[in-house]
Amino acid sequence: MHKKGILAACLSVILVLGGFCGYQVHMLSAKQEKIKQDYSIINNVSFGLLSVNNWRDQVEGIISARINSFSLTPTEKDDLKKEIEDILQALVTKALSKINQTPKTLGGKIKKLAFKTMVDTTDLHKQVPSFAQKIVDQVNRPSSREKLKDIAQSKLEELSKQTYDSSLNEMNHTTDSVFSFYAVTEKAGFDKKAAAMLIALRQKTYDYVYGMLAMIIAIFGFWWWLKNKPLLHNMLFVFSVGAGFVLLLVGVTTTMIELDARLKTLNFQLIGSTISFPDEVLFFQSKSILSVVKILMDTGKIDMVLVGLLILCFSIFFPVAKLVCACIHLLGNKKWAANKLVEFFAFKSGKWSMADVTVVAIMMAYIGLNGVLQSQLASMNLQSASITSITTNNTELQPGYIVFVGFVLYGLFLSVVLKRITSQKKNPGTKDAIPRRRIR
């Protein structure tokens, strides 16, 4: 009894610590998912590359900078002077043509005679270059440049106010609520804070995952240490089943896979300046087994509901029933232990359970989706003088997958142990059998 008490105390501590680690894995994983969901909202392509407001702000900034730095180079002055000369020459020619028309009134004839007497039309064309130069000089004066900048800037602001996204209010409400939750005021601050939080949470999550794996290793150690102590096997098996429940619960409720496709960099060249859209999220989803079941059930479609029920039944219900019936078969009376349903779940349900199939399916889905995303995103990579595009695929398996794989392997171990204990009870003459009491 003394040995059983010590063993029960040690196993209880291990199980409590393992459960605590599992709880932390679940909670920390949920926090990571929340931050990544918020990050995908703030950095979504709808708020960036596909946002009218974003384009407007960047284009307005570029044009405003060009207006503020406006000045004429010698070449531009020469080109401007030539353009003004052409305009003035055309105006002089048109005016002379108008005057040279035959007037119908006496006043018109007098005006025409006075113009021809006092004005040398040839000299008018000769004076055009000097007039053009004076105009260019006037335009290039500091006071004139400031007036032109003010006029251009006011027109730019007017056009900017007329250009807006009709969903602006909804977008602002979404971003404001996220910024308020993280105590930041703008996107750059949110991105920096979210990145730091994710790094810290990821490290903590995997530390607790390793804690859960340490729980399993400790139980393996106890089985090895007590392999020749059959009187303690029943108690050890019960605690082992408890550890299995911890693994299963965390495995099915914690995120297993994330799909994350992004435009890492997208740059356009516009009048010598760059319009940039960094780290645009194209697609993000994170799923656990239970969340997948919920999504399938919520569709309301018969085929989807059926698939959801199959996953729920064979990947969750069967493993739970197997663990429960294993304990009933081992600890219950002969009537319960011999029950066909109990024996089925304890010994034969393994071939019906899809937990191991789920592990393979998730791995194959990860490989397939990762390959598809990688291929599709690669086709979006561009490199030219006017546009640069770099995509990234951040799809990866999450801690929930590791824990669920651990449960599947651990379940195989429990099946072997249960068969061994049952065999010892049925064949008491074996080496490791539980000894019978002597009858005096």
C-alpha positions in Angstrom: 0.0 0.0 0.0 2.9 2.3 0.8 4.3 1.8 -2.8 0.9 2.4 -4.3 0.5 5.7 -2.4 3.9 6.9 -3.5 3.2 5.9 -7.1 -0.2 7.5 -7.1 1.3 10.7 -5.7 4.1 10.8 -8.3 1.7 10.0 -11.2 -0.8 12.6 -10.0 1.9 15.3 -10.0 3.0 14.3 -13.5 -0.6 14.2 -14.8 -1.4 17.6 -13.2 1.7 19.2 -14.7 0.9 17.6 -18.1 -2.7 18.9 -17.9 -1.4 22.4 -17.0 1.0 22.3 -20.0 -1.9 21.2 -22.2 -4.1 24.0 -21.0 -1.3 26.5 -21.6 -0.7 25.1 -25.1 -4.4 25.5 -25.9 -4.7 29.0 -24.5 -1.4 30.3 -26.0 -2.3 28.8 -29.4 -5.6 30.6 -29.3 -3.9 33.9 -28.5 -1.5 33.3 -31.4 -4.5 32.6 -33.7 -6.2 35.8 -32.5 -3.2 38.0 -33.2 -2.6 36.4 -36.6 -6.3 36.9 -37.5 -6.0 40.6 -36.5 -2.8 40.9 -38.4 -4.4 39.4 -41.5 -7.2 42.0 -41.2 -5.0 45.0 -40.8 -2.6 43.9 -43.5 -5.2 42.4 -45.8 -4.9 43.1 -49.5 -8.3 44.7 -49.3 -7.0 47.5 -47.0 -3.8 47.8 -49.1 -3.3 47.0 -52.8 -7.1 47.0 -53.4 -7.8 50.1 -51.3 -8.7 53.3 -53.1 -7.7 55.3 -50.1 -4.3 53.7 -49.9 -3.6 54.4 -53.6 -4.9 58.0 -53.2 -2.8 58.7 -50.1 0.4 57.4 -51.7 -0.2 59.1 -55.1 -1.1 62.4 -53.3 2.1 62.2 -51.3 4.2 61.7 -54.4 2.6 64.5 -56.4 2.6 66.8 -53.3 6.4 66.2 -53.0 6.9 67.0 -56.6 4.9 70.2 -56.3 6.9 71.3 -53.3 10.2 70.6 -55.0 9.0 72.3 -58.3 11.7 74.3 -60.2 12.6 74.7 -63.8 15.9 73.3 -65.1 17.7 75.1 -68.0 16.4 72.5 -70.4 12.9 72.8 -69.1 13.2 76.6 -69.4 14.2 76.3 -73.0 11.4 73.9 -73.7 8.9 76.2 -71.9 10.1 79.2 -73.9 9.7 77.4 -77.2 6.2 76.3 -76.3 5.3 79.9 -75.3 6.8 81.2 -78.6 4.7 78.8 -80.6 1.6 79.9 -78.8 2.4 83.6 -79.2 3.2 83.2 -82.9 -0.1 81.4 -83.4 -1.9 84.2 -81.6 -0.2 87.0 -83.6 -1.0 85.2 -86.9 -4.6 84.7 -85.9 -4.9 88.3 -84.8 -3.4 89.6 -88.1 -5.7 87.4 -90.1 -8.6 88.8 -88.2 -7.5 92.4 -88.8 -6.8 91.8 -92.5 -10.3 90.8 -93.2 -12.2 93.3 -95.2 -14.2 95.4 -92.7 -17.9 96.1 -93.5 -18.2 99.3 -91.5 -16.5 102.7 -91.8 -15.2 102.4 -88.2 -13.6 99.0 -89.1 -11.9 100.4 -92.2 -10.5 103.3 -90.1 -9.1 100.9 -87.5 -7.5 98.7 -90.2 -5.9 101.7 -91.8 -4.6 103.0 -88.5 -3.2 99.5 -87.6 -1.3 99.2 -90.9 0.0 102.7 -90.6 1.3 102.5 -87.0 2.2 98.7 -86.6 4.8 96.8 -88.4 3.4 93.2 -88.6 6.8 91.8 -89.3 8.2 93.3 -86.2 5.4 91.7 -84.1 6.7 88.2 -85.0 10.3 89.3 -84.2 9.3 90.5 -80.8 7.7 87.1 -79.8 10.9 85.5 -78.5 11.6 88.4 -76.1 8.0 88.3 -74.8 8.3 84.6 -74.3 11.5 85.1 -72.3 9.9 87.7 -70.1 7.0 85.2 -69.4 9.5 82.5 -68.5 11.4 84.8 -66.2 8.2 85.8 -64.5 7.1 82.2 -64.0 10.5 81.4 -62.5 10.4 84.1 -59.9 10.2 82.7 -56.3 6.9 84.5 -55.6 5.4 83.1 -58.9 6.5 79.6 -58.1 4.9 79.8 -54.6 1.6 80.9 -56.2 1.8 78.1 -58.7 2.5 75.6 -55.9 -0.5 76.8 -53.9 -2.8 76.6 -56.8 -1.6 73.1 -57.7 -1.7 71.9 -54.1 -5.3 73.2 -53.6 -6.4 71.4 -56.8 -4.7 68.2 -55.7 -6.4 68.4 -52.3 -9.7 69.0 -54.0 -9.3 66.0 -56.2 -8.2 63.9 -53.2 -11.4 64.7 -51.2 -13.4 63.6 -54.2 -11.6 60.3 -54.4 -12.5 57.9 -51.5 -13.5 54.3 -50.8 -17.3 53.9 -50.2 -16.5 51.3 -47.5 -14.2 53.8 -45.6 -16.4 53.9 -42.5 -16.5 50.2 -42.1 -12.7 49.9 -42.7 -12.0 52.6 -40.1 -14.2 51.0 -37.6 -12.5 47.7 -38.0 -8.9 49.1 -37.8 -9.8 51.4 -34.9 -11.2 48.5 -32.8 -8.1 46.4 -33.5 -5.7 49.3 -32.7 -7.6 50.1 -29.5 -7.4 46.4 -28.4 -3.6 46.4 -28.8 -3.1 50.0 -27.5 -1.6 51.4 -30.7 -2.6 54.2 -32.9 -1.3 53.3 -36.4 -0.4 50.3 -38.6 3.3 50.4 -38.2 3.0 50.3 -34.4 0.6 47.4 -34.6 2.8 45.4 -36.9 5.8 45.8 -34.7 3.9 44.9 -31.5 2.1 41.9 -33.1 5.5 40.5 -34.4 7.1 40.8 -30.9 4.0 39.1 -29.3 4.0 36.3 -31.8 7.7 35.5 -31.2 7.2 35.3 -27.5 4.0 33.3 -27.6 5.5 30.8 -30.1 8.4 30.1 -27.8 6.2 29.7 -24.8 3.8 27.4 -26.7 6.5 25.0 -27.8 8.0 25.0 -24.3 4.7 23.7 -23.0 4.4 21.2 -25.8 7.8 19.9 -24.8 6.3 19.7 -21.2 3.5 17.5 -22.5 6.0 15.3 -24.3 8.0 15.1 -21.1 4.8 13.8 -19.3 4.6 11.0 -21.8 8.3 10.2 -21.5 7.9 10.1 -17.7 5.0 7.6 -18.0 7.1 5.5 -20.4 9.8 5.6 -17.7 7.5 4.4 -15.0 6.3 1.5 -17.2 9.9 0.4 -17.9 10.8 0.8 -14.2 7.7 -1.1 -13.0 7.5 -3.7 -15.8 8.1 -6.5 -13.2 5.6 -5.1 -10.7 2.3 -6.4 -12.0 0.4 -5.3 -8.8 1.0 -1.7 -9.8 0.1 -2.0 -13.4 -3.6 -1.3 -13.0 -3.0 2.0 -11.2 -0.3 2.9 -13.7 -2.6 2.2 -16.6 -5.4 4.4 -15.2 -3.0 7.3 -15.0 -1.7 6.5 -18.4 -5.2 6.7 -19.8 -5.6 10.1 -18.1 -2.5 11.3 -19.9 -4.1 10.1 -23.1 -7.2 12.1 -22.5 -5.0 15.2 -22.0 -3.3 14.6 -25.3 -6.5 14.0 -27.2 -8.4 17.0 -25.7 -5.5 19.4 -26.5 -4.9 17.8 -29.9 -8.5 18.2 -31.3 -9.1 21.7 -29.9 -5.7 23.3 -30.7 -4.8 24.8 -34.1 -3.2 22.1 -36.3 -2.5 23.9 -39.6 -2.2 27.5 -40.9 -2.6 28.6 -44.5 -0.9 31.9 -45.0 -0.2 33.5 -48.4 1.3 37.0 -48.7 2.7 39.6 -51.0 5.9 40.3 -49.2 6.7 43.3 -51.4 4.9 45.0 -54.2 6.4 48.2 -55.6 5.3 50.4 -58.5 7.4 53.2 -60.1 5.4 56.4 -60.7 7.0 59.6 -62.0 10.3 58.7 -60.5 8.9 57.7 -57.1 7.9 54.4 -55.6 4.4 53.3 -54.6 4.9 50.5 -52.1 2.6 47.8 -50.6 4.6 45.7 -48.1 3.5 42.5 -46.5 0.0 42.2 -48.0 -2.0 39.2 -46.7 -3.8 37.5 -49.6 -5.2 34.6 -47.6 -5.1 33.3 -44.0 -6.9 30.5 -42.3 -6.1 28.4 -39.2 -8.0 25.3 -38.2 -8.2 22.6 -35.5 -10.1 19.3 -35.9 -13.1 20.6 -34.0 -13.2 23.8 -35.9 -13.2 21.9 -39.2 -16.1 19.8 -37.9 -18.0 22.9 -36.9 -17.5 24.5 -40.3 -18.7 21.4 -42.1 -21.8 21.1 -39.8 -22.6 24.8 -40.2 -22.8 24.5 -44.0 -26.1 22.7 -43.7 -25.3 20.6 -46.8 -26.0 16.9 -46.4 -22.7 15.8 -47.9 -20.7 18.2 -45.7 -22.6 17.4 -42.6 -22.0 13.7 -43.2 -18.2 14.3 -43.6 -18.3 16.3 -40.4 -20.1 13.5 -38.5 -17.6 11.0 -39.8 -14.7 13.0 -38.6 -16.3 13.6 -35.2 -17.2 10.0 -34.8 -14.0 8.2 -36.0 -11.4 10.8 -35.0 -12.8 11.9 -31.7 -15.6 9.6 -30.4 -13.8 6.3 -31.1 -10.5 7.3 -29.4 -12.5 8.5 -26.4 -14.6 5.4 -26.2 -11.4 3.3 -26.6 -9.8 4.9 -23.6 -12.9 4.7 -21.4 -13.6 1.0 -22.3 -10.0 0.1 -21.7 -10.3 1.3 -18.1 -13.7 -0.5 -17.8 -12.3 -3.7 -19.1 -9.3 -3.6 -16.8 -10.9 -2.4 -13.6 -14.6 -3.4 -13.9 -16.2 -6.7 -12.8 -16.2 -9.7 -15.0 -19.7 -8.9 -16.4 -18.6 -5.4 -17.6 -15.2 -6.6 -18.7 -16.8 -9.3 -20.9 -19.3 -7.0 -22.4 -19.0 -7.2 -26.2 -19.3 -3.4 -26.7 -16.6 -2.8 -24.1 -14.3 -5.5 -25.6 -14.9 -4.0 -29.1 -13.8 -0.5 -28.2 -11.0 -1.7 -26.0 -9.4 -4.2 -28.5 -11.0 -3.9 -31.9 -11.9 -0.2 -32.4 -8.4 0.6 -33.5 -9.1 -0.6 -37.1 -12.2 1.7 -37.1 -10.6 4.7 -35.5 -9.4 7.3 -38.0 -7.1 9.2 -35.7 -4.1 7.9 -37.5 -5.7 8.5 -40.9 -6.5 12.1 -39.8 -2.8 12.6 -39.0 -1.8 11.4 -42.5 -4.6 13.4 -44.1 -3.5 16.6 -42.4 0.1 16.0 -43.4 -0.9 15.3 -47.0 -3.2 18.4 -47.0 -0.3 20.4 -45.7 2.1 19.1 -48.4 -0.5 19.6 -51.1 -1.7 23.0 -50.1 1.8 24.2 -49.4 2.9 23.0 -52.9 -0.1 24.6 -54.6 0.4 27.9 -52.8 4.1 27.9 -53.5 3.5 27.3 -57.2 0.8 29.9 -57.6 2.6 32.5 -55.6 5.8 31.9 -57.6 4.0 32.9 -60.7 3.2 36.3 -59.1 6.9 37.2 -58.6 7.8 40.0 -61.0 10.9 42.0 -61.5 11.0 44.8 -64.0 11.9 48.5 -64.2 8.4 49.6 -63.3 7.2 46.9 -60.9 8.7 44.6 -58.3 6.6 41.8 -56.7 7.9 39.2 -54.1 5.5 36.7 -52.6 5.9 34.4 -49.5 4.1 31.3 -48.3 4.0 31.0 -44.5 1.8 27.9 -44.4 2.9 25.6 -41.6 1.8 22.9 -39.2 1.0 24.1 -35.6 1.5 22.6 -32.1 -1.9 21.0 -32.2 -0.7 18.6 -34.9 2.4 17.6 -32.8 0.2 16.9 -29.8 -2.3 14.9 -31.9 0.5 12.8 -33.4 1.7 12.2 -29.9 -1.7 11.0 -28.9 -1.9 8.5 -31.9 1.5 7.0 -31.1 0.7 7.0 -27.4 -2.6 5.2 -28.1 -0.7 2.4 -29.9 1.5 2.1 -26.8 -1.6 1.9 -24.5 -3.1 -0.9 -26.7 0.0 -3.0 -26.4 0.1 -2.4 -22.6 -3.6 -3.4 -22.3 -3.1 -6.6 -24.2 -0.1 -7.5 -22.1 -2.0 -6.9 -18.8 -5.0 -8.9 -20.0 -2.8 -11.7 -21.1 -1.1 -11.8 -17.7 -4.5 -12.1 -16.0 -5.6 -14.9 -18.3 -2.3 -16.8 -18.0 -1.1 -16.4 -14.4 1.7 -18.8 -15.0 3.7 -16.4 -17.2 6.8 -14.7 -15.9 5.1 -11.3 -15.3 1.8 -12.6 -14.1 0.1 -11.3 -11.0 0.7 -13.9 -8.3 -2.2 -15.6 -6.7 -2.5 -15.6 -2.9 -1.6 -18.9 -1.2 -4.5 -20.8 0.5 -3.4 -21.8 4.0 
